[in-house]
Amino acid sequence: MDIIETIKDQISKNTILLYMKGSPNAPQCGFSAKAAQVVMGCGEKFAFVDILQNPEIRANLPKYANWPTFPQLWVAGELVGGSDIMVEMFEKGELQALIKEAASKANA
């Protein structure tokens, strides 16, 4: 499977997916730590991909997403954005609503 197909497959199979450096319990950069913290704060299960362990994804996802940086949060197949956007949405209550709605549709 080519790397773009792998990325598409990951995004389609995981309702809430965080591409990050490290893991939610052991983030490898401050932005990934912030991102994981706000997603965990939404109270739903989510998948993650450690881009440091997946250099092909790290190299190709920015082109696919048309978003140059990590972390990247994908919800219901759509790119939400990076850590600054996630934090801002969380502070407004928008991220919680988006994630809860996506999770409830996925679990229905």
C-alpha positions as CSV (number, residue, x, y, z in Angstrom):
1,M,0.0,0.0,0.0
2,D,1.4,3.4,-0.9
3,I,1.9,5.9,1.9
4,I,-0.9,8.3,0.7
5,E,-3.3,5.3,0.7
6,T,-2.1,4.4,4.2
7,I,-2.8,7.9,5.4
8,K,-6.3,7.9,3.8
9,D,-7.0,4.6,5.4
10,Q,-5.9,5.8,8.9
11,I,-8.1,8.9,8.6
12,S,-11.1,7.0,7.3
13,K,-10.9,4.2,10.0
14,N,-10.4,6.5,13.0
15,T,-13.1,9.0,13.8
16,I,-10.7,11.0,16.0
17,L,-7.1,10.8,14.9
18,L,-4.1,12.8,16.2
19,Y,-0.9,12.8,14.2
20,M,1.7,13.9,16.8
21,K,5.3,13.6,17.9
22,G,5.4,10.9,20.5
23,S,2.3,9.5,22.2
24,P,-0.4,11.1,24.3
25,N,1.3,9.8,27.5
26,A,4.8,10.6,26.3
27,P,4.7,13.5,23.9
28,Q,8.0,14.5,22.2
29,C,7.3,18.2,21.8
30,G,5.4,21.0,23.5
31,F,2.9,21.4,20.7
32,S,2.1,17.7,20.7
33,A,1.8,17.7,24.5
34,K,-0.7,20.6,24.3
35,A,-2.7,18.9,21.5
36,A,-2.9,15.6,23.3
37,Q,-4.0,17.3,26.5
38,V,-6.9,19.1,24.9
39,V,-8.0,16.1,22.9
40,M,-7.9,14.0,26.1
41,G,-9.8,16.8,27.8
42,C,-12.7,16.2,25.4
43,G,-13.4,12.8,27.1
44,E,-13.6,10.6,24.0
45,K,-11.3,7.8,22.9
46,F,-9.0,8.7,20.0
47,A,-6.3,7.2,17.9
48,F,-2.9,8.6,17.4
49,V,0.1,8.1,15.1
50,D,3.6,8.9,16.3
51,I,5.1,10.6,13.2
52,L,8.6,10.2,14.7
53,Q,8.1,6.4,14.4
54,N,6.6,6.8,10.9
55,P,9.0,9.0,8.8
56,E,7.1,8.3,5.6
57,I,3.9,9.7,7.1
58,R,5.8,12.6,8.6
59,A,7.2,13.4,5.1
60,N,3.9,12.9,3.1
61,L,1.0,14.0,5.4
62,P,1.8,17.7,5.1
63,K,1.4,17.5,1.3
64,Y,-1.8,15.4,1.6
65,A,-3.3,17.6,4.2
66,N,-2.0,20.9,2.7
67,W,-1.0,21.7,6.3
68,P,2.8,22.1,7.0
69,T,3.1,21.3,10.7
70,F,2.5,18.7,13.4
71,P,0.4,17.9,15.4
72,Q,-2.6,17.5,13.1
73,L,-6.0,16.6,14.4
74,W,-8.5,14.9,12.1
75,V,-12.1,14.5,13.1
76,A,-14.6,12.5,11.0
77,G,-12.3,12.6,8.0
78,E,-11.7,16.4,8.1
79,L,-8.5,18.2,9.2
80,V,-9.3,20.4,12.2
81,G,-5.8,21.9,12.5
82,G,-2.8,22.2,14.7
83,S,-2.3,22.8,18.4
84,D,-3.0,26.5,18.4
85,I,-6.4,25.9,16.6
86,M,-7.2,23.0,18.9
87,V,-6.5,25.0,22.1
88,E,-8.5,28.0,20.8
89,M,-11.4,25.7,19.9
90,F,-11.2,23.9,23.3
91,E,-11.3,27.2,25.2
92,K,-14.4,28.2,23.3
93,G,-16.0,24.7,23.9
94,E,-16.1,24.1,20.1
95,L,-13.6,21.2,20.1
96,Q,-15.5,19.3,22.8
97,A,-18.8,19.7,20.8
98,L,-17.1,18.6,17.5
99,I,-15.4,15.5,19.1
100,K,-18.5,14.4,21.0
101,E,-20.7,14.7,17.9
102,A,-18.3,12.7,15.8
103,A,-17.9,10.1,18.5
104,S,-21.6,9.7,19.0
105,K,-22.2,9.3,15.2
106,A,-19.4,6.7,15.0
107,N,-20.8,4.8,17.9
108,A,-24.4,4.9,16.7
